[in-house]
Amino acid sequence: MNELRYWLVRSGHQLLIATEAGDASIFPCGSASDFGNPPDALLVGEWLGLPCYVIEADTLPAHLAGELMPVRSLFGFAGPEAFALAGRATQLMDWQKNHRHCGRCGTPTRMKTTEHAMQCPACGLEVYPRISPAVMVLIGRGDELLLARSPHFKPGVFSALAGFVEAGETLEHCAVREVREEVGVEITNLRYFTSQSWPFPNSLMVAFFADYAGGEITPDPTEIEAAGWFSMDDLPKLPDHVSIARHLIDAACQGR
């Protein structure tokens, strides 16, 4: 176990980053023994041609230099590939920690060696990493976009509408329902844009364009702080470029 590999070291929901070494060494590199042969290390992919593992550390090893950085900040610091790898790592780490016991009978679970699954040795229940699908809908009306803000957004930021898919729903049904519930309008001509893994904590965002079909904007006060039609030439403050919402809005403006 002395081969070199990269390590995502998480402490307090942040990752250890070598902030001055450049992209080639943004994640620490070394053998398993350099990191104490951690028994719960999870293989999450590759980085620069080497296997990459994630581990949890309550206290950082003294020989590791760098600083702790929130996963979200990695997009601006090191780019989308590092952000995606870190997002996958944190989701797998949370899944492993949250399923140490069987949800059916309470027996301690074991990690399967052939796939990412926690298995109960008593009743055989297998639990895979949880993915929570959510839709995002950007509604257009001529040269205007319907944007809204949630109370938990940064001050002044408006975005597209979004919500989680409920049991038994299709993505299309969810889009119609969420728009109706959040702002009281109807949509038509739903068109897929793209998707994004969003590890806060385990969402899969599926983004759509849609056309306005009727109704007056009536925000749901439990979810929407403000909503309105905005000209593409005079948009409010928008989400960060790390989010699919920003790509959706930028694409609408570029393709009008």
C-alpha positions in Angstrom: 0.0 0.0 0.0 2.9 2.4 -0.7 1.8 3.5 -4.2 1.1 7.2 -4.6 -2.4 8.5 -4.6 -4.2 11.8 -4.1 -6.2 12.5 -1.0 -9.2 14.6 -0.3 -8.9 15.3 3.4 -12.1 16.6 5.0 -12.3 18.3 8.3 -15.3 20.1 9.6 -17.1 19.9 6.2 -14.1 21.6 4.5 -11.3 20.2 2.4 -7.5 20.6 2.8 -6.1 22.5 -0.1 -2.5 23.3 -1.0 -3.4 26.9 -2.0 0.0 28.0 -3.2 1.1 24.9 -5.1 -1.0 25.3 -8.2 -3.5 23.0 -9.7 -1.1 20.0 -10.0 -0.9 19.7 -6.3 -4.2 21.2 -5.1 -4.9 17.9 -3.3 -2.3 16.3 -1.0 -0.4 13.3 -2.5 1.2 10.4 -0.8 0.9 6.7 0.2 -1.7 5.3 2.5 0.9 5.0 5.2 1.6 8.8 5.0 -2.0 9.2 6.0 -2.1 6.6 8.8 -3.6 3.8 6.6 -7.2 5.0 7.2 -9.6 2.1 7.2 -12.6 4.2 6.0 -10.8 5.7 3.0 -13.2 5.8 0.0 -12.0 5.7 -3.6 -13.8 8.6 -5.4 -12.0 8.6 -8.8 -8.8 9.9 -10.3 -6.9 13.1 -10.2 -4.0 13.7 -12.6 -3.8 10.0 -13.5 -3.6 8.7 -9.9 -6.3 7.2 -7.7 -8.0 9.7 -5.4 -9.4 8.9 -2.0 -11.4 10.8 0.6 -10.9 10.6 4.3 -12.3 12.4 7.4 -9.9 13.9 9.9 -11.0 15.5 13.1 -7.5 17.0 13.4 -5.2 17.5 10.5 -1.9 15.6 10.4 1.0 17.9 11.3 3.0 17.1 8.1 0.2 18.4 5.8 0.5 22.0 4.7 -2.3 24.0 3.3 -5.6 25.5 4.4 -9.2 24.3 4.7 -11.6 25.5 2.0 -15.3 25.0 1.5 -16.2 22.7 -1.4 -18.2 25.5 -3.1 -15.1 27.7 -3.2 -13.2 25.1 -5.2 -15.0 26.0 -8.4 -13.5 29.5 -8.5 -10.2 28.4 -7.1 -9.4 25.3 -9.2 -12.1 24.9 -11.8 -15.1 22.6 -12.5 -13.2 19.3 -12.5 -11.8 19.8 -9.0 -15.2 21.0 -7.8 -16.9 17.9 -9.3 -14.4 15.5 -7.7 -14.7 17.2 -4.3 -18.5 17.2 -4.6 -18.6 13.5 -5.3 -16.2 12.8 -2.4 -18.2 14.8 0.2 -21.4 13.1 -0.9 -19.9 9.6 -0.6 -18.3 10.5 2.8 -21.7 11.7 4.2 -23.4 8.6 2.8 -20.9 6.3 4.5 -21.2 8.1 7.8 -25.0 8.2 7.8 -25.5 4.5 7.1 -23.2 2.8 9.6 -26.3 0.9 10.9 -29.0 -0.8 9.0 -32.2 1.2 8.7 -34.3 -1.9 8.8 -32.9 -3.9 11.7 -30.2 -1.7 13.3 -27.2 -4.1 12.7 -23.9 -2.4 11.9 -23.4 -2.3 8.1 -20.4 -3.2 6.0 -19.0 -1.6 2.9 -19.2 -3.8 -0.2 -15.9 -4.3 -2.0 -17.5 -4.5 -5.5 -19.5 -1.2 -5.5 -20.5 1.8 -3.4 -23.1 0.1 -1.2 -23.5 -0.3 2.6 -24.8 -3.9 3.2 -26.4 -5.3 6.3 -24.9 -8.7 7.2 -28.1 -9.7 9.1 -31.0 -8.9 6.8 -29.2 -8.2 3.6 -30.5 -4.6 3.1 -28.2 -2.7 0.7 -28.1 1.1 0.8 -26.6 3.1 -2.1 -25.6 6.8 -2.1 -28.7 9.0 -2.0 -29.4 11.3 -4.9 -32.2 13.9 -4.6 -33.4 15.1 -8.0 -34.6 18.6 -8.3 -35.8 20.7 -11.3 -34.9 24.3 -12.1 -37.2 26.2 -14.5 -36.4 29.5 -16.2 -39.6 31.0 -17.6 -39.5 33.4 -20.5 -42.0 35.9 -21.8 -40.8 37.7 -24.9 -37.6 39.6 -23.7 -38.4 39.1 -20.0 -37.4 36.4 -17.5 -39.3 35.4 -14.4 -36.9 35.4 -11.5 -37.4 35.0 -7.8 -35.5 35.1 -4.6 -35.6 32.8 -1.6 -35.0 34.2 1.9 -31.8 32.2 2.2 -30.2 33.7 -0.9 -27.5 36.3 -0.6 -28.8 39.8 -0.4 -30.2 41.1 -3.7 -29.8 37.8 -5.6 -32.6 36.5 -7.9 -32.6 33.2 -9.7 -34.7 30.7 -11.6 -37.4 28.7 -9.8 -36.4 25.3 -8.4 -37.8 22.4 -6.3 -37.4 18.8 -5.4 -39.1 16.0 -7.3 -41.7 14.2 -5.2 -42.3 10.4 -5.1 -44.3 9.3 -8.2 -43.5 12.5 -10.2 -41.8 12.9 -13.5 -39.5 15.8 -14.0 -42.1 17.5 -16.2 -44.8 17.2 -13.6 -42.5 18.5 -11.0 -41.6 21.6 -13.1 -45.3 22.5 -13.6 -46.2 21.9 -10.0 -43.2 23.8 -8.5 -43.8 26.9 -10.7 -47.5 26.9 -9.9 -46.9 26.5 -6.2 -44.1 29.0 -5.9 -45.4 31.9 -8.1 -48.8 30.9 -9.2 -48.3 30.9 -13.0 -48.6 28.3 -15.7 -45.9 27.2 -18.2 -45.7 25.5 -21.5 -43.0 24.4 -24.0 -40.7 22.9 -21.4 -37.3 22.3 -22.9 -34.3 20.5 -21.3 -31.1 22.5 -20.9 -28.6 20.5 -18.8 -28.0 19.0 -15.4 -25.5 19.4 -12.6 -24.5 17.4 -9.5 -25.0 19.8 -6.6 -23.4 18.3 -3.4 -25.2 20.5 -0.9 -25.9 17.9 0.3 -26.8 15.4 -2.5 -28.9 17.1 -5.2 -29.0 16.4 -8.9 -30.2 19.6 -10.6 -32.1 19.2 -13.9 -32.6 22.6 -15.6 -35.3 23.6 -18.1 -36.4 26.5 -20.2 -40.2 27.2 -20.3 -42.5 29.7 -21.8 -45.1 31.7 -19.9 -48.6 30.4 -20.4 -50.7 32.5 -18.1 -51.5 33.7 -14.6 -50.4 36.5 -12.3 -47.3 36.2 -10.2 -48.4 35.3 -6.7 -45.3 34.3 -4.6 -45.7 31.6 -1.9 -44.6 33.5 1.2 -43.2 30.4 2.8 -40.7 29.9 0.0 -40.4 33.0 -2.1 -39.5 36.4 -0.8 -39.9 38.3 -4.1 -40.6 37.5 -7.7 -41.1 39.4 -10.9 -40.5 39.8 -14.6 -37.0 41.2 -15.5 -35.9 42.5 -18.9 -32.8 40.6 -20.2 -31.2 44.1 -20.5 -31.8 45.0 -16.9 -31.3 41.9 -14.8 -30.9 41.9 -11.0 -27.9 40.4 -9.2 -27.6 36.8 -10.3 -26.3 33.6 -8.7 -22.5 32.7 -8.8 -21.1 31.1 -11.9 -20.7 27.8 -10.0 -24.4 27.2 -10.1 -26.5 25.8 -13.0 -28.9 28.6 -12.4 -26.4 31.1 -13.7 -25.6 29.0 -16.8 -29.3 28.7 -17.5 -29.9 32.5 -17.3 -26.7 33.3 -19.3 -27.8 30.8 -22.0 -31.2 32.4 -22.2 -29.7 35.9 -22.7 -27.2 34.7 -25.3 -29.8 32.8 -27.3 -32.6 35.3 -27.4 
